Amino acid sequence: MQTNQWISDCLKGKKRFALPFMTHPGIELCNKTIKEAVMDGKVQAQAIIKMNDLFPADGVTTIMDLTVEAEAFGSQIIFKDHEMPTVSGRLVHDAASVNNLTIPSLEQGRISQYLLAERLAVEAIQNKPTFGGCIGPFSLAGRLYGLSELLMELYIDPDTIISLLKKCTAFIKDYCIAIKKTGIHGVIIAEPAAGLISNDDCIRYSTIYIQQIVETVQDEDFIVILHNCGNTGHCTDAMIKSGAKGLHFGNKIDIAGILNDIPENILVMGNIDPVGVFKQATAQEVYDLSLCLLNKTAGKNNFILSSGCDVPPEIPLENIKAFYRAINDYNNQEISNDFSGNGCP
């Protein structure tokens, strides 16, 4: 599997690609708990492989866990059987604690289990790309400093936050190098907290650090996909400037509209609502909305149909099937070109 060839095949537009962030259903199909999957790389790999066996995605992803890196730094993590882990408390709170913060090794916490999941998944799935994941520097800084406190500190003492961002970036850069060495085809950097600040601040406190990671690991065999579900359209420019070959958007954005602002050689992914549609809608609504988005983005060969974020637990299997049925019908031209779908946004 060659990553650049996969990108080229997408951009040729002979078929529309689908790449939802969808690991939780695989965990459930393997009769495992979320806690088991985030603690054990073998369990997570089993879930990824199970989803690939059952559903025809054009790539596979690991679970989006935004606590792994914070745990490696020393944050306390709360684990529950059927919920994603959460960070408890603040690890740093002022300039002194940031200066004393040590950049951890990749042996800390559960980093090794996520690297194991990626290696096992890519060994088992060789006909499509496998994408690992990590948190972005700004979002990690928010986990370590406290997000509300971080946003306030940007205006009171930005130098302290810049020092923290440099340490976060150094660690994430090392982590992405290790992810690349597993043999997988790319990494999804989740930077949702950067959607809470202006475009200029996003460039200043997120993009320039993402650029460093991109320059280190992205090449013809390895792609960086930048995910920012906090972006409602105000910081798309900052995302483009990251240099990532792929951009992934949440469900709060008009993805058909922003496609006109994004260069055609950058992959654009999104943005079916993971909760409101995938989990709570009927199968017919999932089908209609997915098909509608494909029609609204017709002619944009760089668009890949996806969920707006990692889908939550307990997604009805009929809804997943409806999502894939929509893209299959579109690719097979079994629907009319002017189809809009009931409830099409």
C-alpha positions, 0 to 999 in steps of 0.5 A: 500500500503506497500512500501517495498512490492512494491519494492520487486514486482519490484525486482522480475521482473515479470513485468517492472514498469513505473514511469514517473514524469508527473504532467503537463499533468494532470494540463492541463486536469483539465483546470488549470494553472501551477500557480494555481497548484503550489499555491493550493494543491487541484488543484495539487492533482486533476491533480495527480488524473486525471493522475492516472485515465487515465494512468497506472503508477506504482506510482504517483508523485507530481510536481517538483517545486524547488522554494518552499523551497527557498521561505520558507527561504525568496527568492523572487519568480516569478510566471507566469500562464503557467511556473514553478516559478523561484527564483529571486535574491540572498538571502545570499551572504557572511558569515555574511548573511549566519550566520544571516539566520534563518531556517524557520518553515514549515508554511512559503510560500507554504509548507502547500499547497504541504503537502496538495497535498500529503495528498489528493493524497494518500487518493485518490490513495491507490493501488500504491505508491505516492511520494512527492518531495523536493529539495536537500541541495546543490541545495537549497544552490545554489538557496539561494546563487546563483549557479555560486557564490556558485560554486566559493565560494566552492574554496574560502570560503568552510566553509561559504557554509558548514554553509549554507548547514547545515541550508538547510539540517536541514530545508529539514529534517524537511520538509521530516518528515512532508511529511512522516506524510501525509501518502505517501510512499516516497520522491523524493529529486531533487539534479541536481546542485550536477551534476555540481561538481566532484564525490569527491565534490559531496560526500563532499557537497551533499551526506553527507547531503542527508545521514542525511535525508535518515537516518531520514526518510527512512524505510520499509514504506518510500523510498527516491529517489535521483534525479540528472539529472545533473549527466552525469556518473561522480558522480554516486558513490556519488549517491549510497553512499547516502543510498537512496533506489532509484536513478533517472537519467536524459537523459544525462546518459547511463542508461543501462551502469550504471546499471552494477555499481549499486547494484541490490537492489537499484531501478534505474529510468530514463531516456526518454528525457522529452523535446526531446522525450516526447514533441518534438518526434512523438508518434512512436518515443516515443514508439520505444525509450521507448521499446528500453530502456526496451530491453537494460535494460532487465534482470535488475529487479531494473530498472524502466522506467521513464522520465529523469526529470519532463516532461514540459507542453504541452506534446501531449497525443498521446506521453504519450499513446505511452510510456505506450503502449510500456511498456504494449507491453513489459510486454505482450511479444507482441514484439520480444526480439531482437527488437531495434527500429528505432533511438534506442540510 
